[in-house]
């Protein structure tokens, strides 16, 4: 997977190249220190991905987007810039940029973005036709599991309904496994199993909270 870095700060461009070298299956095809060089590099190399800064000495990177699309229709673009104005971000998103990262960025955020991009490209290239689940993954849609569908062995629908209702009623206060156990009249282990199941279906979340005695406890919350 070939990448071009369009960044007017040579040191930052070198750092980005170093990050890219940490990722299997990616290579830097070219680096460009201004907008004109970026357009030429895309035309010459036809890369998969362009890392594009907004503030460059000759032109704004955001203004290149229409031309880049004409030069190379299959080009994906990730903006990496200090520009955080709403208009800039809106324009970038309207031109279908893959991601928009505000500087300064960490190596972890950078690599996470590129790994996510690489996985999406692999999904797209995996078949001629894609099912709905794969499409949902590509567009970042995180569908909840429909609670009316079959549940795994050991999960009773009626008990699950009670736990779901309890989480809704408790709202921001949350519920501990012990409280859920008392509510159900079941063991703490059983209550925790149902609470963790709701997390797996993305209907619930859990956080560590400190109780009155200062000891952390795992609290469960309903996620609407």
C-alpha positions as a Markdown table, in Angstrom:
| # | Residue | x | y | z |
|---|---|---|---|---|
| 1 | Unk | 0.0 | 0.0 | 0.0 |
| 2 | Unk | 1.7 | 3.2 | -1.2 |
| 3 | Unk | 1.5 | 6.4 | 0.8 |
| 4 | Unk | 2.4 | 10.0 | 0.0 |
| 5 | Unk | 3.2 | 12.5 | 2.7 |
| 6 | Unk | 2.3 | 16.1 | 2.0 |
| 7 | Unk | 3.8 | 18.1 | 4.9 |
| 8 | Unk | 5.8 | 21.4 | 4.7 |
| 9 | Unk | 7.7 | 20.7 | 7.9 |
| 10 | Unk | 10.5 | 18.3 | 6.9 |
| 11 | Unk | 11.0 | 17.0 | 10.5 |
| 12 | Unk | 7.3 | 16.2 | 10.8 |
| 13 | Unk | 7.3 | 14.4 | 7.4 |
| 14 | Unk | 10.2 | 12.3 | 8.5 |
| 15 | Unk | 8.4 | 11.4 | 11.7 |
| 16 | Unk | 5.3 | 10.4 | 9.8 |
| 17 | Unk | 7.4 | 8.2 | 7.5 |
| 18 | Unk | 8.9 | 6.6 | 10.6 |
| 19 | Unk | 5.4 | 5.8 | 11.9 |
| 20 | Unk | 4.4 | 4.4 | 8.6 |
| 21 | Unk | 7.4 | 2.1 | 8.6 |
| 22 | Unk | 6.0 | 0.5 | 11.8 |
| 23 | Unk | 3.0 | -0.8 | 9.8 |
| 24 | Unk | 3.2 | -4.0 | 7.8 |
| 25 | Unk | 2.1 | -3.6 | 4.2 |
| 26 | Unk | 2.7 | 0.1 | 3.9 |
| 27 | Unk | 5.4 | 2.1 | 2.2 |
| 28 | Unk | 6.1 | 5.8 | 1.6 |
| 29 | Unk | 6.1 | 6.4 | -2.2 |
| 30 | Unk | 7.1 | 10.1 | -1.9 |
| 31 | Unk | 7.2 | 13.1 | 0.4 |
| 32 | Unk | 6.0 | 16.6 | -0.7 |
| 33 | Unk | 6.9 | 19.9 | 1.1 |
| 34 | Unk | 4.3 | 22.0 | -0.7 |
| 35 | Unk | 1.0 | 21.8 | -2.6 |
| 36 | Unk | 2.5 | 21.8 | -6.1 |
| 37 | Unk | 4.8 | 18.9 | -5.2 |
| 38 | Unk | 1.9 | 17.0 | -3.7 |
| 39 | Unk | -0.2 | 17.2 | -6.8 |
| 40 | Unk | 2.8 | 16.1 | -9.0 |
| 41 | Unk | 3.6 | 13.2 | -6.6 |
| 42 | Unk | 0.0 | 12.0 | -6.7 |
| 43 | Unk | 0.0 | 12.2 | -10.5 |
| 44 | Unk | 3.3 | 10.4 | -10.9 |
| 45 | Unk | 2.9 | 7.7 | -8.2 |
| 46 | Unk | -0.9 | 7.1 | -8.1 |
| 47 | Unk | -0.8 | 6.1 | -4.4 |
| 48 | Unk | -3.4 | 4.5 | -2.3 |
| 49 | Unk | -3.3 | 7.1 | 0.4 |
| 50 | Unk | -2.3 | 10.7 | 0.8 |
| 51 | Unk | -1.5 | 12.3 | 4.2 |
| 52 | Unk | -2.3 | 15.9 | 3.6 |
| 53 | Unk | -1.6 | 19.0 | 5.7 |
| 54 | Unk | -3.8 | 22.1 | 5.3 |
| 55 | Unk | -1.2 | 24.9 | 5.8 |
| 56 | Unk | 1.4 | 24.7 | 3.1 |
| 57 | Unk | 3.5 | 27.6 | 1.7 |
| 58 | Unk | 2.0 | 27.9 | -1.7 |
| 59 | Unk | -1.7 | 26.8 | -1.3 |
| 60 | Unk | -4.0 | 25.4 | 1.3 |
| 61 | Unk | -4.2 | 21.6 | 1.3 |
| 62 | Unk | -8.0 | 21.8 | 1.6 |
| 63 | Unk | -8.1 | 23.6 | -1.8 |
| 64 | Unk | -6.4 | 20.7 | -3.5 |
| 65 | Unk | -9.1 | 18.2 | -2.8 |
| 66 | Unk | -11.1 | 18.8 | -6.0 |
| 67 | Unk | -8.0 | 18.6 | -8.1 |
| 68 | Unk | -6.7 | 15.5 | -6.3 |
| 69 | Unk | -10.0 | 13.7 | -7.1 |
| 70 | Unk | -9.6 | 14.6 | -10.8 |
| 71 | Unk | -6.0 | 13.4 | -10.9 |
| 72 | Unk | -6.6 | 10.1 | -9.1 |
| 73 | Unk | -10.2 | 9.0 | -8.5 |
| 74 | Unk | -9.1 | 6.1 | -6.3 |
| 75 | Unk | -7.1 | 8.2 | -3.9 |
| 76 | Unk | -7.9 | 8.1 | -0.2 |
| 77 | Unk | -6.9 | 11.1 | 1.9 |
| 78 | Unk | -6.2 | 11.6 | 5.6 |
| 79 | Unk | -5.9 | 15.2 | 6.8 |
| 80 | Unk | -3.2 | 15.8 | 9.4 |
| 81 | Unk | -3.2 | 19.4 | 10.4 |
| 82 | Unk | -3.4 | 22.1 | 13.1 |
| 83 | Unk | -6.5 | 23.5 | 11.3 |
| 84 | Unk | -9.4 | 23.0 | 13.6 |
| 85 | Unk | -11.9 | 25.5 | 12.1 |
| 86 | Unk | -15.4 | 24.1 | 11.6 |
| 87 | Unk | -15.4 | 25.2 | 7.9 |
| 88 | Unk | -12.2 | 23.5 | 7.1 |
| 89 | Unk | -13.3 | 20.2 | 8.7 |
| 90 | Unk | -16.7 | 20.4 | 7.1 |
| 91 | Unk | -15.1 | 20.9 | 3.6 |
| 92 | Unk | -12.7 | 18.0 | 4.2 |
| 93 | Unk | -15.5 | 15.6 | 5.2 |
| 94 | Unk | -17.7 | 16.7 | 2.3 |
| 95 | Unk | -14.9 | 15.6 | 0.0 |
| 96 | Unk | -14.8 | 12.2 | 1.6 |
| 97 | Unk | -11.5 | 12.3 | 3.6 |
| 98 | Unk | -10.9 | 9.0 | 5.4 |
| 99 | Unk | -9.9 | 10.8 | 8.7 |
| 100 | Unk | -9.1 | 14.2 | 10.0 |
| 101 | Unk | -6.4 | 14.4 | 12.7 |
| 102 | Unk | -5.6 | 17.5 | 14.7 |
| 103 | Unk | -1.9 | 18.2 | 15.4 |
| 104 | Unk | 0.0 | 17.5 | 17.5 |
| 105 | Unk | -0.7 | 13.7 | 17.3 |
| 106 | Unk | 0.7 | 10.8 | 19.1 |
| 107 | Unk | 2.3 | 7.8 | 17.5 |
| 108 | Unk | -0.5 | 5.6 | 19.0 |
| 109 | Unk | -3.2 | 7.7 | 17.3 |
| 110 | Unk | -1.3 | 7.8 | 14.0 |
| 111 | Unk | -0.8 | 4.1 | 13.9 |
| 112 | Unk | -4.3 | 3.4 | 15.0 |
| 113 | Unk | -5.7 | 5.5 | 12.1 |
| 114 | Unk | -3.5 | 3.8 | 9.5 |
| 115 | Unk | -4.2 | 0.3 | 10.8 |
| 116 | Unk | -7.9 | 1.0 | 10.7 |
| 117 | Unk | -7.6 | 2.3 | 7.1 |
| 118 | Unk | -5.5 | -0.8 | 6.1 |
| 119 | Unk | -8.1 | -3.1 | 7.5 |
| 120 | Unk | -11.0 | -1.3 | 5.7 |
| 121 | Unk | -9.1 | -1.5 | 2.4 |
| 122 | Unk | -8.5 | -5.2 | 3.0 |
| 123 | Unk | -12.3 | -5.7 | 3.6 |
| 124 | Unk | -13.1 | -3.8 | 0.4 |
| 125 | Unk | -10.7 | -5.9 | -1.6 |
| 126 | Unk | -11.8 | -9.2 | -0.1 |
| 127 | Unk | -14.7 | -9.8 | -2.4 |
| 128 | Unk | -16.6 | -8.5 | -5.4 |
| 129 | Unk | -19.8 | -8.1 | -3.4 |
| 130 | Unk | -20.1 | -7.1 | 0.3 |
| 131 | Unk | -22.8 | -8.0 | 2.7 |
| 132 | Unk | -24.5 | -5.5 | 5.0 |
| 133 | Unk | -22.4 | -6.4 | 8.0 |
| 134 | Unk | -19.2 | -5.7 | 6.1 |
| 135 | Unk | -20.6 | -2.4 | 4.8 |
| 136 | Unk | -21.6 | -1.4 | 8.3 |
| 137 | Unk | -18.0 | -2.0 | 9.4 |
| 138 | Unk | -16.7 | 0.1 | 6.6 |
| 139 | Unk | -18.8 | 3.1 | 7.3 |
| 140 | Unk | -18.3 | 2.8 | 11.1 |
| 141 | Unk | -21.8 | 1.8 | 11.9 |
| 142 | Unk | -21.8 | 0.0 | 15.2 |
| 143 | Unk | -25.1 | -1.9 | 15.2 |
| 144 | Unk | -26.4 | -3.2 | 18.5 |
| 145 | Unk | -27.4 | -6.8 | 18.6 |
| 146 | Unk | -31.2 | -7.1 | 18.5 |
| 147 | Unk | -32.3 | -8.3 | 21.9 |
| 148 | Unk | -35.2 | -10.2 | 20.4 |
| 149 | Unk | -32.8 | -12.5 | 18.5 |
| 150 | Unk | -31.6 | -15.8 | 20.0 |
| 151 | Unk | -29.5 | -15.4 | 23.1 |
| 152 | Unk | -26.7 | -17.8 | 24.1 |
| 153 | Unk | -27.2 | -20.7 | 26.4 |
| 154 | Unk | -27.4 | -19.7 | 30.0 |
| 155 | Unk | -29.2 | -16.4 | 29.3 |
| 156 | Unk | -32.9 | -16.4 | 30.0 |
| 157 | Unk | -35.0 | -13.8 | 28.1 |
| 158 | Unk | -37.2 | -12.8 | 31.1 |
| 159 | Unk | -34.2 | -12.4 | 33.4 |
| 160 | Unk | -32.4 | -10.4 | 30.8 |
| 161 | Unk | -35.4 | -8.2 | 30.4 |
| 162 | Unk | -35.4 | -7.5 | 34.2 |
| 163 | Unk | -31.7 | -6.6 | 34.1 |
| 164 | Unk | -32.2 | -4.3 | 31.1 |
| 165 | Unk | -35.1 | -2.6 | 32.9 |
| 166 | Unk | -33.0 | -2.2 | 36.1 |
| 167 | Unk | -30.2 | -0.5 | 34.2 |
| 168 | Unk | -32.6 | 1.9 | 32.5 |
| 169 | Unk | -34.2 | 2.8 | 35.9 |
| 170 | Unk | -30.9 | 3.4 | 37.6 |
| 171 | Unk | -29.7 | 5.7 | 34.9 |
| 172 | Unk | -26.5 | 7.6 | 35.7 |
| 173 | Unk | -26.3 | 6.0 | 39.2 |
| 174 | Unk | -25.5 | 2.6 | 37.6 |
| 175 | Unk | -25.7 | -0.8 | 39.1 |
| 176 | Unk | -23.2 | -3.1 | 40.7 |
| 177 | Unk | -23.3 | -6.9 | 40.3 |
| 178 | Unk | -24.2 | -7.2 | 44.0 |
| 179 | Unk | -27.2 | -4.8 | 43.6 |
| 180 | Unk | -28.3 | -6.7 | 40.5 |
| 181 | Unk | -28.0 | -9.9 | 42.5 |
| 182 | Unk | -30.3 | -8.6 | 45.2 |
| 183 | Unk | -32.8 | -7.3 | 42.6 |
| 184 | Unk | -32.9 | -10.7 | 40.8 |
| 185 | Unk | -32.8 | -12.8 | 43.9 |
| 186 | Unk | -29.9 | -14.7 | 42.2 |
| 187 | Unk | -26.2 | -15.2 | 42.8 |
| 188 | Unk | -23.7 | -12.4 | 42.2 |
| 189 | Unk | -22.1 | -14.6 | 39.5 |
| 190 | Unk | -25.4 | -15.0 | 37.7 |
| 191 | Unk | -26.2 | -11.3 | 37.9 |
| 192 | Unk | -22.7 | -10.4 | 36.6 |
| 193 | Unk | -23.2 | -12.8 | 33.6 |
| 194 | Unk | -26.3 | -10.9 | 32.5 |
| 195 | Unk | -24.7 | -7.6 | 33.0 |
| 196 | Unk | -21.6 | -8.6 | 30.9 |
| 197 | Unk | -23.9 | -10.0 | 28.3 |
| 198 | Unk | -25.5 | -6.6 | 27.9 |
| 199 | Unk | -22.1 | -5.1 | 27.4 |
| 200 | Unk | -21.4 | -7.7 | 24.7 |
| 201 | Unk | -24.5 | -6.6 | 22.8 |
| 202 | Unk | -23.5 | -2.9 | 23.3 |
| 203 | Unk | -26.6 | -2.2 | 25.4 |
| 204 | Unk | -24.5 | -1.6 | 28.5 |
| 205 | Unk | -21.2 | -0.2 | 29.5 |
| 206 | Unk | -19.1 | -0.6 | 32.6 |
| 207 | Unk | -16.9 | 1.7 | 34.6 |
| 208 | Unk | -14.8 | 1.5 | 37.7 |
| 209 | Unk | -16.2 | 3.8 | 40.4 |
| 210 | Unk | -15.0 | 4.3 | 44.0 |
| 211 | Unk | -17.5 | 3.4 | 46.6 |
| 212 | Unk | -18.0 | 5.0 | 50.1 |
| 213 | Unk | -15.1 | 3.1 | 51.6 |
| 214 | Unk | -12.8 | 4.1 | 48.8 |
| 215 | Unk | -12.6 | 0.7 | 47.1 |
| 216 | Unk | -13.2 | 0.6 | 43.4 |
| 217 | Unk | -16.2 | -1.3 | 42.2 |
| 218 | Unk | -17.4 | -2.1 | 38.7 |
| 219 | Unk | -20.7 | -0.3 | 37.9 |
| 220 | Unk | -22.9 | -1.1 | 34.9 |
| 221 | Unk | -24.9 | 1.5 | 33.0 |
| 222 | Unk | -27.5 | 1.3 | 30.2 |
| 223 | Unk | -26.3 | 2.5 | 26.9 |
| 224 | Unk | -29.2 | 3.8 | 24.7 |
